């Protein structure tokens, strides 16, 4: 079954949680007790409708204030697809949460209130999706019931968003516009009878048509080694396997690989998934592999195809989304977590702030504050083997860890 990871985004009260609740309700994915709780809570609040946002807002503060604060992950399935949806906050001060939710997503739904149109947070959320290279974007113009299901208003918002899209790296075919009313269910799962002028797919209809190749990360084959398998049983005393997750491209038995950083070469002998062997493994698959000859490999090493070597350097420049209340300043030391490697690093120059409205770069005053995005030079204590984030998402990203508190202070995307 296809697995699709989706992030929702939008300004405050644009209806993200309501949209997800409606998806769950219309696909019969809500349990009886959850549905009963939604009905009871809606009645207590005096609503003459079901408040589907209660299906996702899990924190007490979220339910009391009617806003999303933390990232909630919601799971549901159709006969064709298993969905994981990250419901992310809309407030500016929770930008780091939005980055977290979108970082592993393959598609995104950006909501726009039909009464307000494109606002500042729309720029921010679209920029972050573009920065994170989320492959497919649905622009859901929500609350169409509050503007009389006006085609003119929808087309005007679509035109404004297309002007924004012209500054991004997205192609027109990767951004889709759908007029919806999450509260009433128009064009969410079922086609709307109130908007006969719209002849496109519903939100679920579009998601169901996406193929894995449409949203799959592309790039060169990369296999960060998680661990080395040496069974204790006598019958496997000669077995030496290497476990990890495949990124970028598929792997085949017989492929010549190079082990980094030793630069030792070998060929793939076997590919195991649990106790079965396969001739090929696709990206995103966690497997155990064996090589034709025994060589020294340990956690933190990386296997690549010999003709597709990454860059190996100690100094990198990256776009950093800062997530810590303590400002990022030059000279500060952090631990860089890059795949399975942890490397001590020191922050160099902070070259500038990056505006989330696609207007370019501005002076950073050599610091980054919470939720700001900037271009940063980082000096590493030893070389890493990396690709640019544009060429390979998995091998071009890292996190910065505060060595004292062990918290994630920032996330970086290598230029």
URSULPE-V60650 format. One record per pair of residues at least 4 apart in sequence whose ideal C-beta (glycine too) atoms are under 7 Angstrom apart, sorted by the first residue. I is the first residue (numbers start at 0). J is the second residue. Records with the same first field share a line. If there is no record, write none. Layout:
# URSULPE-V60650
I = J ; J
This chain:
# URSULPE-V60650
0 = 80 ; 81
1 = 79 ; 80 ; 211
2 = 81
3 = 80 ; 82 ; 105 ; 106 ; 206 ; 209 ; 214
4 = 83 ; 103 ; 104 ; 105
5 = 82 ; 84 ; 104 ; 106 ; 107 ; 108
6 = 85 ; 87 ; 100 ; 101 ; 104 ; 107 ; 133
7 = 15 ; 18 ; 19 ; 84 ; 85 ; 86 ; 87 ; 108 ; 110
8 = 87 ; 97 ; 107 ; 109 ; 124
9 = 13 ; 15 ; 89 ; 109 ; 110 ; 111 ; 124
10 = 89 ; 112 ; 118 ; 120 ; 121
11 = 66 ; 89 ; 90
13 = 89 ; 110 ; 111 ; 112 ; 141
14 = 18 ; 110 ; 141 ; 142 ; 181
15 = 19 ; 67 ; 86 ; 89 ; 110
16 = 20 ; 52 ; 55 ; 56 ; 67 ; 86
17 = 21 ; 51 ; 52 ; 181 ; 182
18 = 22 ; 110 ; 139 ; 141 ; 181 ; 187
19 = 23 ; 54 ; 55 ; 73 ; 84 ; 86
20 = 24 ; 51 ; 52 ; 54 ; 55
21 = 25 ; 51 ; 181 ; 184 ; 187
22 = 26 ; 187 ; 188 ; 203
23 = 28 ; 29 ; 54 ; 73 ; 75
24 = 29 ; 51
25 = 184 ; 187 ; 188 ; 189
26 = 75 ; 77 ; 188
28 = 75
29 = 33 ; 34 ; 54
30 = 34
31 = 35
32 = 36
33 = 37 ; 54
34 = 38
35 = 39
36 = 40
37 = 41 ; 49 ; 50 ; 51 ; 53 ; 54
38 = 42 ; 49
39 = 43
40 = 44 ; 50 ; 53
41 = 46 ; 48 ; 49 ; 50
44 = 50
46 = 50
48 = 182
52 = 56
53 = 62
55 = 71 ; 73 ; 86
56 = 61 ; 62 ; 67
57 = 61 ; 71
58 = 68 ; 69
59 = 63
60 = 64 ; 68
61 = 66 ; 67 ; 68
67 = 86 ; 88 ; 89
68 = 88 ; 93
69 = 96
70 = 85 ; 86 ; 87 ; 96 ; 99 ; 100
71 = 86
72 = 83 ; 85
73 = 84 ; 86
74 = 82 ; 83
75 = 82
76 = 80 ; 81 ; 82
77 = 207
79 = 207
80 = 207
85 = 100 ; 104
87 = 96 ; 97 ; 100 ; 101
88 = 93 ; 96 ; 97
89 = 120
91 = 120 ; 370
92 = 370
93 = 97
94 = 98 ; 123 ; 370
95 = 99 ; 320 ; 322 ; 370
96 = 100
97 = 101 ; 124 ; 127
98 = 102 ; 127 ; 320 ; 410
100 = 104
101 = 107 ; 127 ; 128 ; 131 ; 133
102 = 131 ; 410
104 = 133
105 = 133 ; 134 ; 214
106 = 133 ; 134 ; 135 ; 206 ; 209 ; 214
107 = 128 ; 133 ; 136
108 = 137 ; 139 ; 202
109 = 121 ; 124 ; 125 ; 136 ; 138 ; 139
110 = 139 ; 141
111 = 116 ; 117 ; 121 ; 138 ; 140 ; 141 ; 156
112 = 141 ; 142
113 = 140 ; 141 ; 142 ; 143 ; 145 ; 146 ; 152 ; 156
114 = 142 ; 145 ; 146
116 = 156 ; 159
117 = 121 ; 156 ; 159 ; 160 ; 163
119 = 123
120 = 124
121 = 125
122 = 126 ; 163 ; 355 ; 356
123 = 127 ; 355
124 = 128
125 = 129 ; 163 ; 167
126 = 130 ; 355 ; 357
127 = 131
128 = 133 ; 136
129 = 167 ; 168 ; 169
130 = 318 ; 412
132 = 392
134 = 173 ; 213 ; 214
135 = 173 ; 209 ; 213 ; 214
136 = 169 ; 173 ; 174
137 = 175 ; 177 ; 202 ; 205
138 = 160 ; 174 ; 175 ; 176
139 = 177 ; 179 ; 202
140 = 153 ; 156 ; 176 ; 178 ; 179
141 = 179 ; 180 ; 181
142 = 180
143 = 148 ; 153 ; 178 ; 179 ; 180 ; 185 ; 194
144 = 148 ; 180 ; 182 ; 183
146 = 152
148 = 193 ; 194
149 = 153
150 = 154 ; 196
151 = 155
152 = 156
153 = 157 ; 178
154 = 158
155 = 159
156 = 160
157 = 161 ; 176
158 = 162
159 = 163
160 = 164
161 = 165
164 = 169 ; 174
166 = 357
167 = 357
169 = 173 ; 174
175 = 205
177 = 186 ; 199 ; 202
178 = 186 ; 194 ; 197
179 = 185 ; 186 ; 187 ; 202
180 = 185
181 = 187
184 = 188 ; 189
185 = 191 ; 193 ; 194
186 = 190 ; 191 ; 194 ; 197 ; 201 ; 202
187 = 201 ; 202 ; 203
188 = 201 ; 203
189 = 201
190 = 201
191 = 197
200 = 204 ; 205 ; 208
201 = 205
202 = 206
203 = 207
204 = 208
209 = 213 ; 214
211 = 215
215 = 282
216 = 246 ; 247 ; 282 ; 392 ; 393
217 = 247
218 = 247 ; 248 ; 386 ; 390 ; 391
219 = 247 ; 248 ; 303 ; 304 ; 307 ; 386 ; 391
220 = 247 ; 248 ; 250 ; 303 ; 304 ; 307
221 = 246 ; 247 ; 301 ; 303 ; 391 ; 393 ; 394
222 = 243 ; 245 ; 301 ; 302
223 = 243 ; 301 ; 338 ; 339
224 = 241 ; 243 ; 296 ; 298 ; 299 ; 300 ; 301 ; 302 ; 339
225 = 242 ; 243 ; 298 ; 339
226 = 242 ; 298
227 = 239 ; 241 ; 296 ; 297
228 = 240 ; 242 ; 287
229 = 239
230 = 235 ; 238
239 = 289 ; 293
240 = 271 ; 287 ; 288 ; 289
241 = 287 ; 288 ; 296
242 = 287
244 = 285
245 = 250 ; 280 ; 282 ; 283 ; 284 ; 286
246 = 282 ; 391 ; 393 ; 394
247 = 282 ; 391 ; 393
248 = 282
249 = 279 ; 280 ; 281 ; 282
250 = 254 ; 267 ; 270 ; 279 ; 280
251 = 267 ; 278 ; 279
252 = 267 ; 269 ; 270 ; 278
253 = 266 ; 267
254 = 266 ; 267 ; 304
255 = 264 ; 266 ; 304 ; 305
256 = 265 ; 266 ; 267 ; 302 ; 303 ; 304 ; 305
257 = 262 ; 264 ; 303 ; 305 ; 308
258 = 263 ; 294 ; 296 ; 300 ; 302
259 = 300 ; 301 ; 303 ; 384
260 = 384
261 = 295
263 = 294
264 = 305
265 = 290 ; 291 ; 292 ; 294
266 = 290 ; 291
267 = 288 ; 290
268 = 289 ; 290 ; 291
269 = 276 ; 288 ; 289
270 = 276 ; 277 ; 280 ; 286 ; 288
271 = 275 ; 276 ; 286 ; 287
272 = 277 ; 286
280 = 284 ; 286
290 = 294
296 = 300
298 = 339
299 = 339 ; 340
301 = 338 ; 384
303 = 307 ; 308 ; 309
309 = 384 ; 385 ; 386 ; 394
310 = 385 ; 386
311 = 382 ; 384
312 = 382
313 = 378 ; 379 ; 381 ; 382
314 = 378
315 = 377 ; 385 ; 413
316 = 374 ; 376 ; 414
317 = 375 ; 377 ; 411 ; 412 ; 413 ; 414
318 = 353 ; 372 ; 374 ; 411 ; 412 ; 414
319 = 367 ; 373 ; 375 ; 409 ; 411
320 = 372 ; 409 ; 410
321 = 327 ; 367 ; 368 ; 369 ; 370 ; 371 ; 409
322 = 407 ; 408 ; 409 ; 410
323 = 369 ; 401 ; 408 ; 409
324 = 369
326 = 366 ; 367 ; 368
327 = 331 ; 346 ; 349 ; 366 ; 367 ; 409
328 = 346 ; 365 ; 366
329 = 346 ; 347 ; 348 ; 349 ; 365
330 = 345 ; 346
331 = 346
332 = 343 ; 344 ; 345 ; 402
333 = 344 ; 346 ; 399 ; 400 ; 401 ; 402 ; 408
334 = 341 ; 343 ; 400 ; 402
335 = 342 ; 344 ; 377 ; 379 ; 397 ; 399
336 = 341 ; 397 ; 398 ; 400
337 = 342 ; 383 ; 385 ; 397
338 = 394
340 = 383
342 = 379 ; 380 ; 381 ; 383
343 = 380
344 = 377 ; 378 ; 379 ; 380
345 = 378
346 = 375 ; 377
347 = 376 ; 377 ; 378
348 = 365 ; 376
349 = 363 ; 365 ; 366 ; 367 ; 373 ; 375
350 = 374 ; 375 ; 376
351 = 360 ; 361 ; 362 ; 363 ; 373 ; 374
352 = 360 ; 361 ; 363 ; 371 ; 373
353 = 360 ; 372 ; 373 ; 374
354 = 358 ; 359 ; 361
355 = 372
360 = 374
363 = 367 ; 373
367 = 371 ; 373
379 = 383
385 = 394 ; 395 ; 413
386 = 390 ; 391 ; 394 ; 395
387 = 395 ; 413 ; 414
388 = 392 ; 395 ; 396 ; 412 ; 413
390 = 395
391 = 395
392 = 396
395 = 412 ; 413
396 = 410 ; 411 ; 412
397 = 411
398 = 407 ; 409 ; 410
399 = 408 ; 409 ; 411
400 = 405 ; 407 ; 408
401 = 405 ; 406 ; 408
